[in-house]
Amino acid sequence: MSLKTTRILLILSLATNLAIVLFFSRRIYYRAKYSKGIVTFEQKDTKESLDDLKYTNGLTFKVTGKYHNEPGYNRLPKKFENIVRPELWDISKNSSGIGIRFRTNSPTIAAKWTLINNSYYAVMNKISNGGVDLYCRVNDKWQYVSSGMPTGFTNQVLLITDMDTTYKEFLLNLPIADGIDYMKIGIRDKYSITPPHVNTNKINKPIVFYGTSITQGGAITRPGMIYPSIVSRNLDAEVINLGFKGNGRYEQSVGQALCEIDASMYVIDCIANSTPDTIRNNAPKLIEQLRKEKPTVPVLLVEGYVREYAWFKNTDESTPGGIRYLRAQNKELKQVYENALKAGFTNIYYMSGDSLIGTDHEGTADGTHPSDVGASRIAEQMEVKIKEILKLK
């Protein structure tokens, strides 16, 4: 083979490799189509530059899922640093359940955000840990659009492009297991972005969830799939998510925060992190606290469901993780509930955990935490109970 031929083959090889690299590294985003009242989203190549957009601080718009008025996206106000345990305070900085609602006619939407920790919870992916997801209001329902995956402390992601320029309402859900230092929303220049024009909530006051990593969203694939957030979308209700992974223990320090919220009801889902003794000692005090400070606000006590591996453990009720242990936990909670009724407390309700994640043993991601399927099943049953308690149609 001549030197000339070798050079030609080498050039062709390099060109082919370059074409392959460019093909697979091209940006793929989403193109929105509107037809007969339905928005559909398709993947589409784009060369649109993130730096050409104009960005606005997310706090300019409507922040949902946060009960206090302090700047930022912490779930508890600053004073609780000296009220709750240090571990719980750190977790309260995670923005689980918090979202930003806005209205825009821009054909493009991007997000730029900085994380507090940029660390990852083992059973979760990058999007659920420190990423965001976007919903659009379509025919009075929230429709998922796309997600933004973090790559480090500071992130910049194009979420959607090529939409028509009619005004639309959007909801950006913030990370489940990390905190947000700042969040900005980007749109095309010469287009408008404002707070939402209409309050779509059909329940005037928020539903408050207090619980564990199951409530916070451990193992869920993206922020919008936490079970309280599913409840929020389906019932058109604002939800406050006070789920604290590993630290849901029926504590009066958290009860103090609950009592500061003008809530429509409280859902207490702390079984997973509480020993039978903890339930026996803490839960009655929490109920008394809520009845004293919020005497008419309904309180729903939720049982725990059986971890999948527990079905196979032949351990007694003193060994955590076994089915007999869970039954001991639920037994204590049921006794707390019955004692509250005997004491004359009203608006106290109880929810069984028997089939919360379904009965096919496919509702968890790791044997403990609900998968998206499990979370949807919990949400569906929660919605029925909430409608019953609040007398909703």
N, C-alpha and C positions, 0 to 999 in steps of 0.2 A: 504494500500500500504506500502510495507516494506521500510526501510530507504535506503537499497541498490538500490531498484528500483527507488526511488525518485532521488537519486544521478545520476543514469544512465540517467533518463529523463532530469535532469537539465543540464548535460553535453551535451546531444544531442541537447537540445534547444540552449545552448550557441554556439555550433559548427555551428548549422544552421544559427543563427543570424550573426555570424562572416562571414560565406560564403556569405550571402546576402550583407553585408556591402562591402566585397571585390569585389563582382560582380559589384555593382553599383558605386564603387569608382575607378574602374580600369581606367587607362588612355586610351582614344580612340583618335587615330590620323588618319593620312591618308596614304594610300598606293598608289603609282603611278604605273600605267601600261601603256606601250607604244605599240600601235598596229596600223599599217597602217598609220603612220603619225599623230596619235591622242593620246594625253595623257589623261587618265581618272584617277580619284582619288576615292578611296574607303576607308571607315573607317576600321581601323584595330587596334586591341589591341597591345600595345607595352610596354616593360619594359625599353626602352632605357633611360638612365640617361642624363639629361641636363648638368650635371656637367662634363660629359665625353667629351663634345664637345670643340672645340677651337673657340674662338670668335675674331672678327676683327671689329674695329671701322667703322661704316657706312660711315664716311666721307672719308674713303680710296677709296670708289667706286664712281660711277657717281650719284650725287645728282641732281634730276630734279625738276622743279617747283620753283626754287629759283633763282632770277636774280642777286644777288650780291655774292661776294666771301668771305664774312666774315664767320668764323667757326660757326657751329651750324645750326639750322633749323628754325630760325626766318624768316618771310617773308619780313620784311623791315630791312635795315641795321641800325646800332646803331645811326647814326646821326639823324634819323627821330624821335627819342625820343623827340627831341627839336623842331620838325617841325609840327608833327600832334598832334591832341588833345590827352590827356592822355588816355582816354577810348579806342581810336582807337589804340594807341601804344600797350596797353596791349593785345588787340585782335590780333594784328599783330604777337604776339609771338606764337599763335596757328599755327600748322604746316600744315593746310589744303592745299591740292594740292601738297604737297612736297612728293617726293618718292626717293627711292634708287634703282638704277639698278646695277645688278651684274651678274656674270657668274660663275657657279660651276658645278663640276661633283660629288659632294657629294650626297649620298643617303638620307641625312638628312639635314634639315635646321631649325634653331631655331632663335629666336630674344630675345634680352635682352635690356630693355630700362627703363629710368627713366623719369617720368613726372614732369613738372614744378609745376602744381597746384593740380593735382589729384582731381579736382572738376568736377561736372557734370551739363551739360546744361539740363534743365528739359525735353525737348521733345526728347532727344536722349538716346540711350542705351550705355552701357559701351564700346563696341567695337568702335562705331563711335566717342564717346567723346575722349577716350584716348587709343584706341587700334589700331591695324595694320591689313592690309590684304595683301596677297601675290598673284601675278600673274606670270604665266609662258608663255614664247613666244612659241607658237605652230603654225606651218604653217603660219608664218607671222602675227599671231593674238595673242592678249593677252588673255589668258584663266585663269579664277579665280581658285585658289588652295584652300586657307583656310584663316582663320582669327585668330588673337591673342587677347584675352580679358585681360585687365589689372585687377589686384587685389589690387593695391595700388600704391604708388609712384614708387617703383622699381618692375619690372616685368620680367619674364623669361618664354617663351612659346615655346614648340616644335610645329613647323608649319607643317612639312611634314617629313615622314620617308619612308624607303623601296622603294625609287626610284631606277631605274637603274642608272648606273654610266656614262652615256653619258653626255657631257657638255650641259647645258641648260642656257638660259637667263631668269632672274627673275626681277620682279619689286615689291618692298615692299612699299606700301602706308602708310604714317604716319598719326597720329591722326587729326581729324577734328577740335575739340574744346578744345584742350589742347596743350601745348608746350612740346618739347623734350629736356631734359637736355643732355642726351647722348643716342646713339643707337648703339648696337653691333649685328652683325650677326654671328650665330654659325653654324659650319659644323663639320663633322666627321674628326678626325685626319687622316693625310696622304692623304687627298684629297685637291683639289685646289679651291680657290675662288679669282676672279679678277674682275676689271671693265669690262663692256661689250665690246666685240671686235668690234661690228658693231653699227654705229649710224643708227637706224631704222627710224628716223624722215624724213618724206617726205616733210615737210615744214621747210625751213631752219631757220626761226626765230620764236620765241614763240608767241602764241596768248595770250593776256593779258585780263583777266576778272576783272572788278572793280564793286563791288556790295555789297549786303547785306548778311544776314544769308542764303538767298535762294542760293546765289552764294557760300558762304562758306560751306554750306552743312547741315544746321539745319534740324533735323529730319531724315536724311539719316541713313540707318542701318549700313553702314561700309564705310571706307574712299574711296574705289574705285568707289562708286556709286554716288559721287558728280557729278552734270551735267557737269562741265568743265572737270573733269577727264574722264568721258565717251567720251566726244568730243576728248580728247587727245588720248585715245586708238583707237577710230574708225578712226580718221584722221591721225594717226601716227605723231602727232604734240606735241611739248612741250607746256605746258600751265602754265601760272603764275596766280594763284588764289589770287586776292586781294579782296576777299569778307570779309566784317567786320560786324558781326551780330549786328543789331541795329544802325549801324554807316555808312551806305552807303549814302552819301549826296552830291555827285558831287563836292567834295572839291578840291581846287587848291593845298592844301598841299599834297593830294594823287596824284594829277596830276603831281606834281614834281617827284614823284617816277615813274609814268607812263612814263614820258619823259626821264628818265634815262635808260629805257629798249629799246633795239634794237628789236622792235616788228614787227611781220608781220601785226597785226591789234589789235585794242582795242575794247573790248565789254563792254559797259557801261550799267549796269543793277541795277540802284539805286532807282527806283521808290518806292519800298516798305518802305523805311526809310525817304522819302522826302515829305514834304508838298508841295502843289501847289506853295506857295511863295518861298520855298527853290529851287524848280525846276526852277522857273522863274528867281531867283537871281543868283544861282550857276552854273546851267548847261551851260549858254552861256559863262561864264568866263572860264569854264573847256574846252569847245570846242575851244575857242580862244587860250588858253594856248597850247593845243595839236597841233593846226594848226600852231602856231608860232614856236614851238620847233620841231615838227614832221610833216611837211607840207604834205608829201605824204603818210603817214601811214593811212589806212582806219580806220574810227571810226563808230561803229555800236551802235546806241541808241536803247535800248530795252524797250518796254512798260511793265507795270505791268499786271498781270492776276487777275481776280476777285477771292477774297477769298470766300470759299464756303458759309460761313454764310452770306456774303454780299448780296447774292441773296434774302435773307429773311428780310433784314433790310430796313425799310421804313424811312430812314433818308435823310436829304438834303446833298448837296455837301460840307457843312462845317463840317460834322461829320465824323471823321476818321473811317474806317472800312466798311462804306457803299458803295454800288455800284456807287452812284452818286459822292462820294468822289474820288473813283478810276478813274472814267471818267474825273473828274476835273484834277487829276494828269496827266493822259495820254494826255489830251487836252493841258496842259502846255508844256509837252515834245514835242508834235507834233508841237506846235508853235515855240519852240526853234529850232527844226530841220528846219522848213520852213524859219525862219529868218536867219539861218546859210547859207542856200542855196542862199537866196536873197543877203546876204553879200558877196557872191562870194566864199565861202569856198567849196572846192572840197573833194571828197572821204568821204563824210558824208552819212551814210545810216540809215535806220529806219526799225524796226521790230515790227509788231503788237503783242499784248499779248492776242488776242482773244481766241486762242485755244492752248496756250503754254503747258498747262498741260492736254490737252484733253477736251472733251465736255461731258464726262459721269459723271462728278463730283466725280471721284474716284482717282484723282491724287495727293491728299495731305494726310499727316499723321495726321494733326491737324486742318484742315480747312485753314491753311495759308502756311505752309512749304511743299514743294513737298515730297512725299514718293519716294521710289526707282522707282515706276511706273511713277510718275510725272516727276522725274529727267530724266528718259530715254526719255520721250516724249519731254521735253525741249531740250535735247541734240540732238535728231533726227532732230528737226526743226532748231536748231542752225547750225547743220552740213550742211544742205541744203543752208542756208543763207551764211555761211562762204565760202563754195565752190563757190557759185555764185560771192561773192565779190573778192575772191582771184583767181578766174578763175581756179579752180581745177577740174579735171575730176572725 
